[in-house]
Structures are given as structure tokens and as C-alpha cells.
Amino acid sequence: MRVRITSTFHAPADKVWGLVKRSDTLLFVTRGFLSFSGSSHFPTLWEEGATETTRLLLFGFIPAWEHTLTFQEINDNSRVLYTREGGGLVPVWNHLIQVIPGKNETCTYVDDVEVKAGILTFLIWGYAHIFYRYRQFRWRSLLHRI
């Protein structure tokens, strides 16, 4: 199943794209909903081909499963970041982020996620809808701060 959440941000695409590639941005936009054990070892900038394995912490403190993120594509020309992810109860959580330039210093930000979790797929799909709406809310907060 797929989840696709789109927002218009009042910020230039290049600025948003630069933030997409930073690990501290991921930590900020997920904070309160999800965190990552050992995230202090994440690189400053994500690199194409890199793989990170972390234990997920639901709401920042409930230990969940080990989750692996592989950065399949980071394309500065098309402003696309694609990860193949999965672990534990969710063997497939593949995530595409795209930043599309708009008019007047705006851009369209897209989270497109493929979720496969066996009999739990529908439940995880519902969680992903809430999670990515929360992330995009946090993105707006981040963009207002900087």
C-alpha cells in the first residue's frame, strides 16, 4: 500500500532540499512521534549508497525493532531522495521525498511511502498517514524557525 502526503511550503525549493539531506532535519521532524537509538552516529549529510541501522523508539522512549535505511538515490538535479527501509514488523517501508520548485519562493514537498507489513499492512498504512502528516507539520515549524 502507498501513502502520499503533499504540502506547499513557503520556502525556496533549494533551501528545503538542502534540509532534506541533513540527518538533524530527520530528527527534528520526527521528534515526539519517533526517534532513533544511536542517532548521534548518523552522518551530518545523508550519502547515496549509505546504510544506517537503528532501533526505533516510539514516542521517543518505547523501544521497537531494528530498522535499516539504505539511501538508494539522492539526486540534486531532480531534488529526490529515495530510501529502501524496513525491519521488524514492517519489512518494507520505502520512502521517496521530492521537492518541486513553485512560484514566489514556494515549493511542493512530497512524501511517498510504500508499506508492506503482511497482515498488519492496513494498520501500518494508517500509522504512516498520521506520521507523515505530523512530519510535514514539523517541517512547517522548522521552516518558520530558520
N, CA, C and O atoms as a DFTB+ gen file, in Angstrom:
584 C
 N C O
     1  1       0.849      -1.175       0.000
     2  2       0.000       0.000       0.000
     3  2       0.895       1.238       0.000
     4  3       2.033       1.202       0.469
     5  1       0.362       2.320      -0.530
     6  2       1.111       3.574      -0.633
     7  2       0.456       4.680       0.172
     8  3      -0.767       4.754       0.297
     9  1       1.303       5.527       0.708
    10  2       0.879       6.753       1.384
    11  2       1.575       7.888       0.641
    12  3       2.791       7.865       0.451
    13  1       0.791       8.880       0.225
    14  2       1.378      10.045      -0.447
    15  2       0.781      11.293       0.201
    16  3      -0.419      11.551       0.102
    17  1       1.647      12.059       0.865
    18  2       1.246      13.291       1.540
    19  2       2.039      14.430       0.910
    20  3       3.260      14.344       0.779
    21  1       1.344      15.496       0.520
    22  2       1.952      16.623      -0.174
    23  2       1.610      17.918       0.546
    24  3       0.487      18.099       1.015
    25  1       2.578      18.812       0.629
    26  2       2.371      20.133       1.222
    27  2       3.065      21.191       0.382
    28  3       4.060      20.916      -0.288
    29  1       2.533      22.395       0.426
    30  2       3.216      23.548      -0.149
    31  2       3.890      24.287       0.990
    32  3       3.252      24.658       1.975
    33  1       5.188      24.494       0.842
    34  2       5.957      25.219       1.843
    35  2       6.300      26.597       1.308
    36  3       6.608      26.752       0.126
    37  1       6.249      27.582       2.161
    38  2       6.609      28.944       1.786
    39  2       8.103      29.140       2.028
    40  3       8.532      29.881       2.912
    41  1       8.866      28.443       1.203
    42  2      10.327      28.490       1.254
    43  2      10.842      28.049      -0.115
    44  3      10.198      27.247      -0.792
    45  1      11.988      28.563      -0.521
    46  2      12.557      28.154      -1.803
    47  2      12.902      26.661      -1.826
    48  3      13.322      26.097      -0.816
    49  1      12.722      26.045      -2.968
    50  2      12.999      24.609      -3.115
    51  2      14.436      24.266      -2.741
    52  3      14.677      23.237      -2.110
    53  1      15.387      25.102      -3.117
    54  2      16.789      24.804      -2.808
    55  2      17.041      24.786      -1.301
    56  3      17.827      23.976      -0.811
    57  1      16.386      25.661      -0.582
    58  2      16.540      25.695       0.877
    59  2      15.967      24.416       1.498
    60  3      16.606      23.784       2.339
    61  1      14.755      24.043       1.074
    62  2      14.120      22.831       1.599
    63  2      14.939      21.606       1.210
    64  3      15.160      20.723       2.039
    65  1      15.388      21.542      -0.029
    66  2      16.179      20.401      -0.491
    67  2      17.460      20.258       0.342
    68  3      17.834      19.147       0.720
    69  1      18.117      21.359       0.622
    70  2      19.309      21.299       1.465
    71  2      19.016      20.708       2.831
    72  3      19.835      19.968       3.377
    73  1      17.862      21.024       3.386
    74  2      17.466      20.483       4.690
    75  2      17.095      19.004       4.616
    76  3      17.354      18.254       5.557
    77  1      16.492      18.577       3.508
    78  2      16.104      17.169       3.339
    79  2      17.310      16.256       3.520
    80  3      17.182      15.167       4.079
    81  1      18.455      16.678       3.062
    82  2      19.651      15.832       3.046
    83  2      20.376      15.774       4.387
    84  3      21.394      15.092       4.506
    85  1      19.875      16.469       5.383
    86  2      20.529      16.540       6.696
    87  2      19.884      15.577       7.698
    88  3      18.660      15.484       7.782
    89  1      20.713      14.872       8.445
    90  2      20.159      13.944       9.442
    91  2      19.474      14.688      10.583
    92  3      18.499      14.185      11.141
    93  1      19.962      15.876      10.942
    94  2      19.312      16.606      12.033
    95  2      17.901      17.058      11.657
    96  3      17.060      17.264      12.532
    97  1      17.642      17.212      10.359
    98  2      16.280      17.531       9.916
    99  2      15.358      16.348      10.188
   100  3      14.252      16.528      10.696
   101  1      15.807      15.138       9.851
   102  2      15.009      13.945      10.138
   103  2      14.697      13.868      11.630
   104  3      13.558      13.599      12.013
   105  1      15.690      14.098      12.459
   106  2      15.488      14.016      13.909
   107  2      14.488      15.067      14.384
   108  3      13.673      14.791      15.265
   109  1      14.542      16.267      13.810
   110  2      13.614      17.323      14.215
   111  2      12.180      17.004      13.779
   112  3      11.252      17.121      14.579
   113  1      11.994      16.603      12.519
   114  2      10.624      16.425      12.023
   115  2       9.940      15.185      12.581
   116  3       8.717      15.071      12.504
   117  1      10.703      14.257      13.139
   118  2      10.098      13.053      13.730
   119  2       9.983      13.138      15.256
   120  3       9.281      12.336      15.872
   121  1      10.679      14.117      15.868
   122  2      10.728      14.235      17.328
   123  2       9.317      14.293      17.925
   124  3       8.447      15.015      17.439
   125  1       9.119      13.524      18.974
   126  2       7.831      13.467      19.655
   127  2       6.986      12.288      19.200
   128  3       6.118      11.818      19.936
   129  1       7.238      11.818      17.999
   130  2       6.467      10.715      17.429
   131  2       7.337       9.468      17.276
   132  3       6.896       8.340      17.494
   133  1       8.594       9.719      16.891
   134  2       9.522       8.623      16.628
   135  2      10.937       9.160      16.793
   136  3      11.237      10.281      16.382
   137  1      11.800       8.356      17.395
   138  2      13.215       8.718      17.444
   139  2      14.037       7.471      17.144
   140  3      13.500       6.379      16.958
   141  1      15.349       7.664      17.101
   142  2      16.243       6.635      16.608
   143  2      17.395       6.452      17.588
   144  3      18.155       7.387      17.840
   145  1      17.524       5.253      18.137
   146  2      18.625       4.948      19.040
   147  2      19.936       5.038      18.265
   148  3      20.047       4.518      17.155
   149  1      20.924       5.698      18.858
   150  2      22.222       5.817      18.200
   151  2      22.278       6.880      17.120
   152  3      23.216       6.906      16.323
   153  1      21.282       7.757      17.084
   154  2      21.244       8.772      16.024
   155  2      22.413       9.751      16.098
   156  3      22.695      10.452      15.126
   157  1      23.092       9.805      17.238
   158  2      24.265      10.683      17.344
   159  2      25.371      10.242      16.391
   160  3      26.293      11.007      16.109
   161  1      25.278       9.007      15.895
   162  2      26.269       8.495      14.955
   163  2      25.839       8.680      13.500
   164  3      26.585       8.322      12.589
   165  1      24.654       9.231      13.271
   166  2      24.232       9.498      11.899
   167  2      25.177      10.540      11.293
   168  3      25.660      11.423      12.003
   169  1      25.443      10.445       9.990
   170  2      26.278      11.471       9.359
   171  2      25.524      12.805       9.314
   172  3      24.295      12.830       9.385
   173  1      26.253      13.895       9.197
   174  2      25.616      15.208       9.081
   175  2      24.732      15.259       7.843
   176  3      23.592      15.718       7.901
   177  1      25.275      14.780       6.713
   178  2      24.534      14.718       5.455
   179  2      24.389      13.264       5.029
   180  3      25.332      12.478       5.115
   181  1      23.182      12.919       4.566
   182  2      22.963      11.580       4.042
   183  2      23.756      11.424       2.748
   184  3      23.931      12.386       1.999
   185  1      24.230      10.214       2.493
   186  2      25.009       9.938       1.291
   187  2      24.384       8.795       0.515
   188  3      23.991       7.781       1.091
   189  1      24.294       8.965      -0.805
   190  2      23.761       7.919      -1.662
   191  2      24.593       6.650      -1.491
   192  3      25.823       6.697      -1.494
   193  1      23.911       5.522      -1.343
   194  2      24.575       4.239      -1.162
   195  2      24.815       3.855       0.293
   196  3      25.117       2.699       0.589
   197  1      24.682       4.814       1.199
   198  2      24.925       4.546       2.622
   199  2      23.762       3.775       3.243
   200  3      22.618       3.889       2.801
   201  1      24.069       2.999       4.261
   202  2      23.057       2.262       5.016
   203  2      23.239       2.575       6.498
   204  3      24.356       2.574       7.015
   205  1      22.134       2.840       7.163
   206  2      22.123       3.070       8.607
   207  2      21.154       2.084       9.236
   208  3      20.055       1.867       8.725
   209  1      21.566       1.488      10.346
   210  2      20.684       0.610      11.110
   211  2      20.530       1.211      12.503
   212  3      21.507       1.603      13.141
   213  1      19.280       1.275      12.958
   214  2      18.970       1.917      14.220
   215  2      17.803       1.195      14.880
   216  3      17.034       0.507      14.208
   217  1      17.674       1.347      16.165
   218  2      16.483       0.844      16.851
   219  2      15.498       1.995      16.947
   220  3      15.842       3.084      17.406
   221  1      14.265       1.744      16.508
   222  2      13.224       2.763      16.580
   223  2      12.730       2.891      18.016
   224  3      12.627       1.906      18.746
   225  1      12.428       4.121      18.400
   226  2      11.852       4.404      19.715
   227  2      10.546       5.154      19.484
   228  3      10.552       6.324      19.101
   229  1       9.430       4.475      19.717
   230  2       8.132       5.099      19.527
   231  2       7.926       6.166      20.592
   232  3       8.172       5.930      21.775
   233  1       7.479       7.327      20.171
   234  2       7.257       8.481      21.051
   235  2       8.519       8.856      21.832
   236  3       8.443       9.518      22.867
   237  1       9.668       8.432      21.328
   238  2      10.942       8.807      21.917
   239  2      11.424       7.932      23.049
   240  3      12.541       8.113      23.533
   241  1      10.593       6.968      23.492
   242  2      11.039       6.166      24.644
   243  2      10.586       4.712      24.623
   244  3      11.118       3.921      25.403
   245  1       9.647       4.314      23.788
   246  2       9.184       2.918      23.750
   247  2      10.018       2.165      22.712
   248  3       9.889       2.422      21.516
   249  1      10.871       1.238      23.155
   250  2      11.724       0.519      22.207
   251  2      10.892      -0.325      21.240
   252  3       9.980      -1.049      21.640
   253  1      11.231      -0.208      19.980
   254  2      10.594      -1.024      18.945
   255  2      11.696      -1.877      18.307
   256  3      12.628      -2.287      18.999
   257  1      11.609      -2.140      17.047
   258  2      12.516      -3.039      16.356
   259  2      13.682      -2.293      15.718
   260  3      13.704      -1.065      15.648
   261  1      14.653      -3.083      15.254
   262  2      15.743      -2.532      14.467
   263  2      15.216      -2.200      13.089
   264  3      14.459      -2.966      12.494
   265  1      15.624      -1.054      12.592
   266  2      15.157      -0.547      11.302
   267  2      16.386      -0.183      10.476
   268  3      17.318       0.442      10.982
   269  1      16.384      -0.572       9.213
   270  2      17.505      -0.286       8.322
   271  2      17.051       0.676       7.229
   272  3      16.007       0.480       6.606
   273  1      17.847       1.712       7.008
   274  2      17.603       2.687       5.945
   275  2      18.772       2.621       4.970
   276  3      19.924       2.786       5.372
   277  1      18.491       2.386       3.712
   278  2      19.515       2.426       2.670
   279  2      19.157       3.554       1.719
   280  3      18.055       3.598       1.174
   281  1      20.098       4.463       1.527
   282  2      19.871       5.640       0.690
   283  2      20.178       5.278      -0.759
   284  3      21.314       5.380      -1.220
   285  1      19.133       4.853      -1.460
   286  2      19.263       4.384      -2.837
   287  2      19.574       5.515      -3.803
   288  3      20.376       5.350      -4.722
   289  1      18.935       6.671      -3.595
   290  2      19.121       7.789      -4.530
   291  2      19.038       9.109      -3.784
   292  3      18.130       9.337      -2.985
   293  1      19.997       9.965      -4.062
   294  2      19.960      11.356      -3.616
   295  2      20.357      12.172      -4.837
   296  3      21.534      12.255      -5.186
   297  1      19.361      12.772      -5.483
   298  2      19.577      13.434      -6.763
   299  2      19.344      14.933      -6.620
   300  3      18.210      15.382      -6.459
   301  1      20.430      15.702      -6.679
   302  2      20.328      17.152      -6.532
   303  2      19.608      17.811      -7.705
   304  3      18.963      18.844      -7.525
   305  1      19.706      17.236      -8.899
   306  2      19.053      17.842     -10.075
   307  2      17.537      17.741      -9.997
   308  3      16.832      18.711     -10.273
   309  1      17.035      16.569      -9.621
   310  2      15.576      16.380      -9.544
   311  2      15.047      16.585      -8.127
   312  3      13.840      16.509      -7.899
   313  1      15.935      16.842      -7.182
   314  2      15.580      17.030      -5.764
   315  2      14.761      15.839      -5.261
   316  3      13.652      15.994      -4.750
   317  1      15.337      14.655      -5.419
   318  2      14.697      13.410      -4.992
   319  2      15.643      12.670      -4.052
   320  3      16.833      12.522      -4.329
   321  1      15.088      12.212      -2.937
   322  2      15.797      11.332      -2.016
   323  2      14.931      10.088      -1.868
   324  3      13.751      10.181      -1.532
   325  1      15.524       8.918      -2.121
   326  2      14.770       7.664      -2.041
   327  2      15.499       6.689      -1.135
   328  3      16.674       6.386      -1.344
   329  1      14.783       6.197      -0.119
   330  2      15.352       5.195       0.779
   331  2      14.564       3.897       0.683
   332  3      13.344       3.893       0.524
   333  1      15.299       2.797       0.786
   334  2      14.693       1.481       0.963
   335  2      14.867       1.176       2.434
   336  3      15.981       1.143       2.955
   337  1      13.738       0.951       3.093
   338  2      13.769       0.797       4.539
   339  2      12.965      -0.426       4.964
   340  3      12.141      -0.944       4.210
   341  1      13.222      -0.866       6.177
   342  2      12.421      -1.942       6.737
   343  2      13.079      -2.552       7.955
   344  3      14.245      -2.311       8.266
   345  1      12.269      -3.356       8.630
   346  2      12.748      -4.065       9.801
   347  2      11.580      -4.484      10.674
   348  3      10.487      -3.928      10.568
   349  1      11.806      -5.452      11.525
   350  2      10.798      -5.877      12.487
   351  2       9.464      -6.206      11.856
   352  3       9.385      -7.009      10.926
   353  1       8.413      -5.580      12.368
   354  2       7.057      -5.846      11.884
   355  2       6.777      -5.259      10.513
   356  3       5.755      -5.569       9.902
   357  1       7.687      -4.403      10.020
   358  2       7.467      -3.706       8.750
   359  2       8.659      -3.970       7.820
   360  3       9.602      -3.181       7.779
   361  1       8.613      -5.075       7.081
   362  2       9.753      -5.407       6.232
   363  2       9.974      -4.441       5.062
   364  3      11.091      -4.334       4.555
   365  1       8.921      -3.739       4.631
   366  2       9.074      -2.779       3.540
   367  2       8.465      -1.444       3.952
   368  3       7.271      -1.340       4.237
   369  1       9.325      -0.426       3.975
   370  2       8.912       0.958       4.235
   371  2       9.804       1.811       3.340
   372  3      10.751       2.434       3.818
   373  1       9.505       1.839       2.053
   374  2      10.331       2.558       1.088
   375  2       9.796       3.973       0.932
   376  3       8.600       4.173       0.715
   377  1      10.679       4.948       1.042
   378  2      10.276       6.349       1.181
   379  2      10.923       7.213       0.103
   380  3      12.146       7.239      -0.038
   381  1      10.096       7.910      -0.643
   382  2      10.549       8.872      -1.637
   383  2      10.184      10.268      -1.143
   384  3       9.028      10.538      -0.817
   385  1      11.168      11.144      -1.092
   386  2      10.937      12.562      -0.803
   387  2      11.267      13.325      -2.075
   388  3      12.310      13.107      -2.693
   389  1      10.364      14.223      -2.459
   390  2      10.613      15.058      -3.623
   391  2      10.284      16.504      -3.276
   392  3       9.286      16.783      -2.612
   393  1      11.131      17.414      -3.730
   394  2      10.920      18.851      -3.542
   395  2      10.802      19.471      -4.928
   396  3      11.734      19.411      -5.731
   397  1       9.641      20.068      -5.197
   398  2       9.345      20.614      -6.522
   399  2       9.236      22.136      -6.412
   400  3       8.415      22.644      -5.649
   401  1      10.059      22.864      -7.169
   402  2      10.003      24.323      -7.101
   403  2       8.628      24.851      -7.512
   404  3       7.987      24.318      -8.418
   405  1       8.192      25.909      -6.826
   406  2       6.943      26.573      -7.157
   407  2       7.199      28.020      -7.508
   408  3       8.326      28.399      -7.829
   409  1       6.175      28.816      -7.449
   410  2       6.289      30.243      -7.749
   411  2       6.448      31.028      -6.458
   412  3       6.041      30.579      -5.387
   413  1       7.045      32.203      -6.577
   414  2       7.140      33.143      -5.458
   415  2       7.743      32.529      -4.195
   416  3       7.169      32.625      -3.110
   417  1       8.918      31.892      -4.353
   418  2       9.632      31.357      -3.183
   419  2       8.837      30.276      -2.437
   420  3       8.894      30.200      -1.210
   421  1       8.098      29.446      -3.178
   422  2       7.404      28.312      -2.580
   423  2       7.907      27.028      -3.229
   424  3       8.600      27.052      -4.246
   425  1       7.545      25.916      -2.617
   426  2       7.841      24.616      -3.211
   427  2       6.793      23.609      -2.743
   428  3       6.111      23.807      -1.737
   429  1       6.691      22.545      -3.492
   430  2       5.833      21.426      -3.108
   431  2       6.737      20.340      -2.548
   432  3       7.728      19.950      -3.165
   433  1       6.376      19.867      -1.377
   434  2       7.132      18.816      -0.694
   435  2       6.265      17.562      -0.705
   436  3       5.095      17.607      -0.327
   437  1       6.844      16.445      -1.140
   438  2       6.102      15.188      -1.266
   439  2       6.784      14.091      -0.459
   440  3       7.989      13.872      -0.585
   441  1       6.001      13.403       0.372
   442  2       6.400      12.141       0.996
   443  2       5.567      11.062       0.327
   444  3       4.338      11.106       0.383
   445  1       6.216      10.099      -0.301
   446  2       5.525       8.985      -0.954
   447  2       6.141       7.708      -0.390
   448  3       7.332       7.456      -0.573
   449  1       5.327       6.901       0.297
   450  2       5.845       5.749       1.032
   451  2       5.120       4.476       0.619
   452  3       3.892       4.435       0.551
   453  1       5.892       3.456       0.348
   454  2       5.358       2.114       0.090
   455  2       5.504       1.315       1.371
   456  3       6.594       1.221       1.935
   457  1       4.393       0.736       1.830
   458  2       4.377      -0.010       3.087
   459  2       3.911      -1.435       2.823
   460  3       2.888      -1.653       2.174
   461  1       4.678      -2.415       3.336
   462  2       4.272      -3.825       3.292
   463  2       4.592      -4.425       4.656
   464  3       5.743      -4.442       5.094
   465  1       3.543      -4.919       5.316
   466  2       3.733      -5.485       6.651
   467  2       2.819      -6.691       6.861
   468  3       2.289      -6.891       7.954
   469  1       2.637      -7.491       5.814
   470  2       1.800      -8.678       5.936
   471  2       0.399      -8.341       6.398
   472  3      -0.225      -7.418       5.874
   473  1      -0.102      -9.081       7.375
   474  2      -1.471      -8.854       7.842
   475  2      -1.620      -7.518       8.580
   476  3      -2.737      -7.057       8.816
   477  1      -0.488      -6.900       8.943
   478  2      -0.530      -5.609       9.632
   479  2      -0.464      -4.416       8.668
   480  3      -0.450      -3.265       9.105
   481  1      -0.423      -4.690       7.365
   482  2      -0.219      -3.618       6.396
   483  2      -1.228      -2.486       6.546
   484  3      -0.836      -1.319       6.548
   485  1      -2.505      -2.795       6.670
   486  2      -3.506      -1.734       6.759
   487  2      -3.295      -0.884       8.011
   488  3      -3.422       0.339       7.955
   489  1      -2.976      -1.513       9.126
   490  2      -2.716      -0.793      10.368
   491  2      -1.484       0.111      10.232
   492  3      -1.516       1.273      10.638
   493  1      -0.414      -0.419       9.665
   494  2       0.815       0.353       9.470
   495  2       0.572       1.481       8.463
   496  3       1.103       2.578       8.635
   497  1      -0.213       1.233       7.429
   498  2      -0.582       2.251       6.449
   499  2      -1.298       3.413       7.142
   500  3      -1.019       4.574       6.844
   501  1      -2.211       3.112       8.058
   502  2      -2.905       4.157       8.817
   503  2      -1.935       4.952       9.681
   504  3      -2.011       6.179       9.742
   505  1      -1.025       4.249      10.348
   506  2       0.008       4.909      11.147
   507  2       0.834       5.843      10.261
   508  3       1.112       6.980      10.642
   509  1       1.223       5.363       9.085
   510  2       2.048       6.166       8.175
   511  2       1.326       7.447       7.758
   512  3       1.959       8.497       7.644
   513  1       0.028       7.380       7.531
   514  2      -0.741       8.590       7.188
   515  2      -0.617       9.636       8.302
   516  3      -0.375      10.813       8.033
   517  1      -0.782       9.205       9.522
   518  2      -0.690      10.133      10.655
   519  2       0.746      10.637      10.810
   520  3       0.976      11.832      10.997
   521  1       1.699       9.721      10.730
   522  2       3.106      10.050      10.908
   523  2       3.581      11.083       9.892
   524  3       4.256      12.042      10.266
   525  1       3.245      10.911       8.622
   526  2       3.727      11.847       7.606
   527  2       2.995      13.182       7.647
   528  3       3.576      14.202       7.276
   529  1       1.780      13.207       8.072
   530  2       1.111      14.498       8.295
   531  2       1.797      15.233       9.449
   532  3       2.007      16.444       9.383
   533  1       2.141      14.497      10.495
   534  2       2.874      15.076      11.624
   535  2       4.225      15.606      11.159
   536  3       4.606      16.722      11.515
   537  1       4.946      14.827      10.377
   538  2       6.257      15.252       9.863
   539  2       6.137      16.557       9.085
   540  3       6.950      17.465       9.259
   541  1       5.133      16.647       8.236
   542  2       5.001      17.859       7.431
   543  2       4.593      19.054       8.298
   544  3       4.971      20.187       8.000
   545  1       3.835      18.816       9.354
   546  2       3.554      19.866      10.330
   547  2       4.860      20.345      10.970
   548  3       5.080      21.547      11.118
   549  1       5.711      19.410      11.343
   550  2       7.002      19.744      11.950
   551  2       7.914      20.455      10.946
   552  3       8.691      21.330      11.328
   553  1       7.823      20.086       9.673
   554  2       8.578      20.785       8.628
   555  2       8.208      22.270       8.625
   556  3       9.084      23.132       8.557
   557  1       6.919      22.558       8.699
   558  2       6.482      23.960       8.711
   559  2       7.088      24.704       9.914
   560  3       7.532      25.845       9.790
   561  1       7.098      24.048      11.054
   562  2       7.682      24.628      12.256
   563  2       9.179      24.890      12.046
   564  3       9.683      25.953      12.409
   565  1       9.874      23.929      11.468
   566  2      11.303      24.088      11.200
   567  2      11.561      25.264      10.271
   568  3      12.463      26.065      10.515
   569  1      10.780      25.370       9.214
   570  2      10.984      26.442       8.236
   571  2      10.682      27.812       8.822
   572  3      11.277      28.802       8.397
   573  1       9.774      27.894       9.783
   574  2       9.500      29.167      10.451
   575  2      10.616      29.573      11.407
   576  3      10.786      30.756      11.702
   577  1      11.378      28.588      11.891
   578  2      12.465      28.858      12.838
   579  2      13.714      29.388      12.162
   580  3      14.499      30.118      12.768
   581  1      13.895      29.018      10.902
   582  2      15.165      29.393      10.238
   583  2      14.956      30.421       9.145
   584  3      15.916      30.838       8.497
